[in-house]
């Protein structure tokens, strides 16, 4: 995660970029899945055992890498959260959520119409109301490790 100036080098245009990578423990589980794949193939011999190791490891690594590749960015006047691109002009107030409040907004306070870029292994988040009257989405919930920096980037773009 690195709040920085835009690619053009202009310090007047703020930017925020964070990758919500999977935790290290998930990669340890990936290694265990690969080991399990090889153990299942033991009765068939050493070559199928090696194929099980490589195949199971590759599938597990692809799954973890794919899930951990979500990005949160503020660039070119938009909040980009995963595949969603939302113009900052269509967003209202941004609220920093600590771990307890983020948990509440992920569960009993959640609105099913909301857009959520949710990663359970990231305890903090930002909730941004959607001010566009044409959009039925009430708010955007984005998991982030540095919610203050994300809110500051959104406010700087809005200003």
The 8 nearest C-alpha neighbors of each residue, nearest first, counted from 0:
[[1, 17, 16, 18, 2, 15, 145, 144],
 [0, 2, 16, 3, 15, 17, 14, 148],
 [1, 3, 15, 14, 16, 0, 148, 4],
 [4, 2, 14, 1, 15, 5, 13, 16],
 [3, 5, 10, 13, 14, 8, 9, 12],
 [4, 6, 7, 14, 8, 12, 13, 9],
 [5, 7, 8, 4, 9, 3, 14, 12],
 [8, 6, 5, 9, 4, 10, 12, 11],
 [9, 7, 6, 5, 4, 10, 12, 11],
 [8, 10, 11, 7, 12, 5, 4, 6],
 [9, 11, 4, 12, 8, 13, 5, 3],
 [12, 10, 9, 13, 4, 5, 8, 155],
 [13, 11, 10, 9, 5, 4, 14, 156],
 [14, 12, 4, 5, 152, 11, 3, 10],
 [13, 15, 73, 74, 3, 4, 5, 2],
 [14, 16, 2, 73, 72, 3, 152, 1],
 [15, 17, 72, 1, 0, 71, 2, 73],
 [18, 16, 0, 71, 70, 19, 72, 1],
 [17, 19, 70, 20, 69, 68, 71, 0],
 [18, 20, 69, 67, 70, 68, 17, 21],
 [21, 19, 67, 18, 68, 22, 69, 64],
 [20, 22, 67, 25, 19, 23, 63, 66],
 [23, 21, 24, 25, 20, 26, 120, 67],
 [24, 22, 26, 25, 27, 21, 28, 20],
 [23, 25, 27, 26, 22, 28, 21, 29],
 [26, 24, 28, 23, 27, 22, 29, 21],
 [27, 25, 29, 23, 28, 24, 30, 22],
 [28, 26, 24, 30, 29, 25, 31, 23],
 [27, 29, 31, 25, 26, 30, 32, 24],
 [28, 30, 26, 32, 27, 31, 59, 60],
 [31, 29, 33, 27, 28, 32, 34, 26],
 [30, 32, 28, 34, 33, 29, 35, 27],
 [31, 33, 35, 29, 34, 30, 28, 36],
 [34, 32, 56, 55, 52, 36, 30, 31],
 [33, 35, 31, 37, 36, 32, 52, 38],
 [34, 36, 32, 38, 37, 33, 31, 39],
 [37, 35, 51, 33, 52, 55, 39, 34],
 [36, 38, 52, 51, 48, 34, 40, 35],
 [39, 37, 35, 41, 40, 36, 34, 48],
 [38, 40, 36, 37, 41, 35, 51, 48],
 [39, 41, 48, 37, 38, 43, 42, 47],
 [42, 40, 38, 48, 43, 44, 39, 37],
 [43, 41, 40, 44, 39, 48, 38, 45],
 [42, 44, 41, 40, 47, 48, 45, 46],
 [45, 43, 41, 42, 46, 47, 48, 40],
 [44, 46, 48, 47, 49, 41, 43, 40],
 [45, 47, 49, 48, 44, 50, 43, 51],
 [48, 46, 50, 49, 45, 40, 44, 51],
 [47, 49, 37, 40, 45, 51, 46, 41],
 [50, 48, 52, 46, 47, 51, 45, 37],
 [49, 51, 47, 53, 48, 52, 54, 46],
 [52, 50, 37, 36, 48, 54, 49, 53],
 [53, 51, 37, 33, 49, 36, 50, 55],
 [52, 54, 56, 50, 51, 55, 57, 49],
 [55, 53, 51, 57, 56, 52, 50, 58],
 [56, 54, 33, 58, 36, 57, 52, 53],
 [55, 57, 33, 53, 59, 54, 58, 52],
 [56, 58, 60, 54, 55, 59, 53, 61],
 [59, 57, 61, 55, 60, 56, 54, 62],
 [58, 60, 62, 56, 29, 61, 57, 55],
 [61, 59, 57, 63, 62, 58, 64, 56],
 [60, 62, 64, 58, 59, 63, 65, 57],
 [61, 63, 59, 65, 60, 64, 66, 58],
 [64, 62, 60, 66, 65, 61, 67, 59],
 [65, 63, 67, 61, 62, 66, 60, 68],
 [64, 66, 62, 68, 67, 63, 61, 69],
 [67, 65, 63, 64, 68, 62, 69, 21],
 [68, 66, 20, 21, 64, 65, 69, 19],
 [67, 69, 65, 66, 20, 64, 19, 70],
 [70, 68, 81, 19, 67, 18, 66, 71],
 [71, 69, 18, 81, 17, 19, 80, 68],
 [70, 72, 80, 17, 79, 16, 18, 81],
 [73, 71, 16, 79, 15, 78, 74, 17],
 [72, 74, 78, 15, 14, 77, 79, 16],
 [73, 75, 14, 77, 76, 72, 78, 15],
 [76, 74, 77, 73, 14, 12, 5, 78],
 [75, 77, 74, 87, 86, 156, 73, 78],
 [78, 76, 86, 87, 85, 74, 75, 73],
 [77, 79, 73, 85, 84, 72, 86, 87],
 [78, 80, 84, 72, 83, 71, 73, 77],
 [81, 79, 71, 83, 82, 70, 78, 72],
 [80, 82, 69, 70, 83, 79, 71, 116],
 [83, 81, 80, 84, 79, 69, 70, 116],
 [84, 82, 80, 81, 79, 85, 78, 114],
 [83, 85, 79, 78, 77, 80, 82, 86],
 [86, 84, 78, 77, 87, 79, 83, 89],
 [87, 85, 77, 88, 89, 76, 78, 84],
 [86, 88, 77, 90, 89, 76, 78, 85],
 [87, 89, 86, 90, 157, 91, 76, 77],
 [90, 88, 131, 87, 130, 86, 129, 91],
 [91, 89, 129, 87, 130, 88, 128, 127],
 [90, 92, 128, 130, 129, 127, 93, 89],
 [91, 93, 127, 128, 94, 90, 129, 126],
 [94, 92, 127, 126, 150, 91, 128, 125],
 [93, 95, 126, 125, 127, 96, 92, 150],
 [94, 96, 125, 146, 124, 147, 97, 126],
 [97, 95, 124, 101, 100, 125, 123, 94],
 [96, 98, 123, 100, 99, 101, 95, 124],
 [97, 99, 123, 122, 101, 100, 102, 96],
 [100, 98, 102, 101, 97, 103, 96, 122],
 [99, 101, 103, 96, 102, 97, 98, 104],
 [102, 100, 104, 96, 98, 103, 99, 97],
 [103, 101, 105, 99, 100, 104, 98, 106],
 [102, 104, 100, 106, 101, 105, 108, 107],
 [103, 105, 108, 109, 101, 106, 102, 100],
 [106, 104, 102, 103, 109, 101, 108, 107],
 [105, 107, 103, 104, 109, 108, 102, 101],
 [106, 108, 109, 103, 104, 105, 110, 102],
 [109, 107, 104, 103, 106, 110, 105, 102],
 [110, 108, 104, 106, 107, 105, 111, 113],
 [109, 111, 112, 113, 108, 137, 104, 138],
 [112, 110, 113, 109, 114, 136, 115, 137],
 [111, 113, 110, 136, 114, 137, 135, 138],
 [114, 112, 136, 138, 110, 111, 137, 139],
 [113, 115, 139, 140, 138, 112, 136, 116],
 [116, 114, 140, 117, 139, 141, 113, 142],
 [117, 115, 141, 142, 140, 80, 81, 118],
 [116, 118, 142, 115, 141, 119, 140, 105],
 [117, 119, 120, 121, 142, 116, 19, 122],
 [118, 120, 121, 117, 122, 142, 102, 105],
 [119, 121, 118, 122, 22, 21, 117, 142],
 [122, 120, 119, 118, 123, 142, 144, 143],
 [121, 123, 98, 120, 119, 124, 101, 144],
 [124, 122, 98, 97, 96, 121, 101, 143],
 [125, 123, 142, 143, 96, 141, 101, 146],
 [124, 126, 95, 141, 96, 94, 146, 140],
 [125, 127, 140, 94, 139, 93, 141, 138],
 [128, 126, 93, 139, 138, 92, 94, 91],
 [127, 129, 138, 91, 92, 90, 137, 130],
 [128, 130, 90, 138, 91, 137, 131, 89],
 [129, 131, 91, 90, 89, 132, 128, 137],
 [130, 132, 89, 133, 134, 129, 90, 88],
 [133, 131, 134, 130, 135, 129, 89, 136],
 [134, 132, 131, 135, 130, 136, 89, 129],
 [133, 135, 136, 131, 132, 129, 137, 130],
 [136, 134, 137, 133, 112, 132, 131, 113],
 [135, 137, 113, 112, 134, 138, 129, 114],
 [138, 136, 129, 113, 128, 135, 112, 139],
 [139, 137, 128, 129, 113, 127, 136, 140],
 [138, 140, 114, 127, 126, 113, 115, 128],
 [139, 141, 126, 115, 125, 116, 114, 138],
 [142, 140, 116, 125, 124, 115, 117, 143],
 [141, 143, 124, 117, 118, 123, 116, 121],
 [144, 142, 124, 145, 146, 123, 141, 121],
 [143, 145, 123, 146, 121, 142, 124, 122],
 [146, 144, 143, 147, 148, 149, 123, 124],
 [145, 147, 149, 148, 143, 95, 125, 124],
 [146, 148, 150, 149, 145, 151, 95, 125],
 [149, 147, 151, 150, 146, 145, 152, 2],
 [148, 150, 146, 152, 151, 147, 153, 15],
 [151, 149, 153, 147, 152, 148, 93, 154],
 [150, 152, 148, 154, 149, 153, 155, 147],
 [153, 151, 155, 149, 150, 154, 13, 148],
 [154, 152, 150, 156, 155, 151, 157, 149],
 [155, 153, 157, 151, 156, 152, 158, 150],
 [154, 156, 152, 158, 157, 153, 151, 13],
 [155, 157, 153, 154, 158, 76, 152, 13],
 [156, 158, 154, 155, 153, 87, 88, 76],
 [157, 155, 156, 154, 153, 152, 87, 88]]
